[in-house]
Amino acid sequence: MRIIFLVLLLGQMLGASTLHLAISSNPSRLNPLLATDSASSSISDFIFNALVKYSPTGDAIIGDLAERFYFENNTTLIFELRKGVKWHDGAPFEARDVVFTYELIHAPQTATPYTSTFRMVEKVEALDAHTVRVIYKAPYFKALETWMMGIVPYHLLKDEANIMSAAFNTAPIGTGPYRLSRLEHSKSIELEAFGDYFEGKPKIERISFHVIADPMTRFLKLKAGELDIGALEAMQFERQLDRSFSERFETIEQIAHTYDYLGFNLRLDKFKDPRVRRALSLAINRKSLADILFMKHARVCTGPFLPGGIGFDSSVEAPQRDLVAAKALLKEAGYDERHPLRFEIATSSGSAIRPYAAQIIQQQLAAIGVEVELRIMEWQAFLNMVVFPRQFEAVLLGWSLSLSPDPYLLWHSDNDKPGAFNFIGYHNHKVDQLIETVQSEVDRERISTLLQQIFYEIVQDNPYLFLYIPNSLTAIDRHIGPIRPTVNGIWHNQIEWEKSE
C-alpha cells in the first residue's frame, strides 16, 4: 500500500508540475540576440534575463539582472548588477557578460535587429565584476529600454567563430527561471525549473512547448485539456465553447499589444505612387474587417503606436470607405477597367486570422477593380522566402509593440537593410528628422509631441494600411495560479504559479 501511494503521489507531482503550452512553429534560434520569430522569443524569454524590465503595471522600469541603476549625467548610465546570479551551468554572471553581449551584437558576422537598438551607445565598460558603465553619444529617450534584451554568457561564447551557426543557438545557457532540457523539432521543447534562479526556483517544475502548426489543432488540444494555456480566436470564444470548457478554463480578455497591417513593397513603381496607396486605403472597410474577423473583440487600428501610449494621436481617425474617391485616384494613377491594378498579398498560415483577413481584403479591393492574388505560406517559408529577401508586392503581417516603441526600428530610412525591420523600404525625410529629434529628447511631454507628429506623418503616407488591434483572449486552466493580469499580460509573476490537481 505504501509503495502504491508513493507511486501515485509521484505521478500526481509529475503531472501537476508541468505547464503545457503550444507554439505554431519550430524555434529558429534560442539566442535572445537572434530570436526574432515568435516561437524563439517566447521560449528564450524563460531562459534569459535582461538588465531591466517593465514593472507589472507597466508604469516604471525596474531591475532584473541589475539590482540598481542610475544616470550620472544625461549620457552616462550606471548598472549595479545583482551578486550571486548564476548561469545555468553554474558559472557566475558578471559585468563582462554585459560588455560581451554588447560587443557580440556589433560583431561583423552577427545579423540582429538589436544593432539599431544600440545605435546611440558610444561605449560599454565593466568598472568591476558587478558594475557596468554605459556612455551614450547623446541624451537618448530609450536609454534604459535598450537593455531590455537578454544577456548571453561570455565564458561560453567568447571563442565562437560565428554566432549565427553556433551550437549555443539550440543548446542555450541563460540565467533565467528555466533551462532547456529537451529540444525535438516539430514535436516538443521542454524546459525545467532552475534551482539556483536568483528570484527563487519556480514552483512549476517543467514547461513543455508543443509544436502545433495548425490553429484548429491547437484549439482542439486546448479543449481536450492537453494544453494548460492557449489563445482563443473570437469565433472560438463566441461559438465553439461549452459549459465544461468554462468550468475548466478562465478566459482573460485584454487589448493586445499588437496590430495587423497590409504593408507595401515601396521599391515597386506601383506602390511608389501615393495615389495608389491612398486609393487602396479608401477601399478597405476596416470596421467591417475587424467585426467580421473578431466578432467585436477588436478595434480599428489608426496608426503605428497603440492606444494608451504616449505616441498615440487620438485626433487621427481611420479613413472611411469611399469607393468613388478610390476609383478616381486609381484612374489618376493610370489604372482602369482595361488596365487594372494587380498585385499579390502574401501572408502566413501560422495565424488563424490572417488568411481570412486577406480574403476579405481581396473582396473589398475588387469593388474598385483591383485584382488581388493571395499567397498563403508556412511561417518559416514565409519569412525566409518572402519577408527577409524582400520578395513580395504586399504582405499581411503584424507587429507586437513594447509600451514605448522606438520608431527608428520600423520607420527610419537607415533600417531599410538586410536583417532590419524596415523591410518595406519606407523613406521619408521628414519622418527621419522627427525620429532623430525624438531620440535625443528626455522631456516626456516633448517626446509625446514628437511621437504624435511621427504618428500623423506616417498615417498620411500610407506605407502600411493599418487594419485592426485584436483583443487577446487567453484561456487558462483554473488549476493554475495565482494569475494577476496587468497591462503587461499574465506572465510577470509566472515563477509564483502553482498547478494543482
Number of C-alpha atoms within 10 A of each C-alpha: 6 7 8 9 10 11 12 12 12 12 12 13 16 13 15 18 22 20 23 19 21 25 24 21 22 24 25 18 25 26 28 26 26 20 21 18 17 16 20 21 20 17 26 26 20 21 27 25 22 22 25 23 21 18 15 19 13 16 11 9 15 18 19 18 26 22 15 16 19 11 15 11 10 14 18 20 18 21 23 21 23 19 15 13 19 18 22 23 11 11 14 16 26 24 21 21 20 27 20 21 20 22 13 20 21 17 14 9 12 18 17 21 19 20 19 17 19 17 12 20 19 13 14 20 17 19 14 12 15 18 20 23 21 19 22 19 14 16 19 20 18 19 24 17 20 20 18 16 19 22 24 28 21 19 13 13 18 13 9 13 10 13 21 17 12 15 13 17 20 16 16 22 23 27 29 26 25 30 27 24 15 14 17 11 13 15 12 18 22 20 22 21 24 23 16 19 19 17 12 13 17 21 16 23 22 23 22 20 23 23 21 21 19 16 20 13 11 23 21 12 16 24 20 11 15 16 22 23 21 22 20 21 23 22 14 14 18 13 8 12 12 11 8 9 17 14 10 16 22 16 19 17 15 17 17 18 20 18 25 21 21 21 23 25 21 21 13 13 8 18 18 15 13 17 20 23 23 20 25 23 24 24 24 25 20 24 18 14 22 21 16 17 20 22 15 14 22 23 19 21 24 26 30 27 26 24 16 10 15 19 25 22 23 14 9 14 12 19 16 13 18 15 18 12 15 23 22 16 20 23 18 11 16 12 18 16 10 7 11 15 19 13 16 15 22 25 27 21 19 21 16 14 15 21 21 15 19 23 15 18 21 19 16 19 22 13 14 24 19 23 15 19 13 16 16 16 17 16 19 17 11 20 16 12 14 18 21 16 12 17 14 21 20 24 25 22 16 17 12 12 15 16 19 15 19 20 21 21 20 20 25 22 17 16 21 18 13 14 18 18 19 19 21 25 22 24 17 14 11 12 23 17 12 18 21 15 14 24 21 19 17 15 10 11 11 12 19 17 16 20 28 23 18 26 22 21 16 19 20 12 15 22 24 24 27 22 26 24 24 24 21 21 20 20 23 22 22 19 16 21 15 14 18 12 16 14 15 18 21 16 14 17 15 18 19 15 18 19 20 14 10
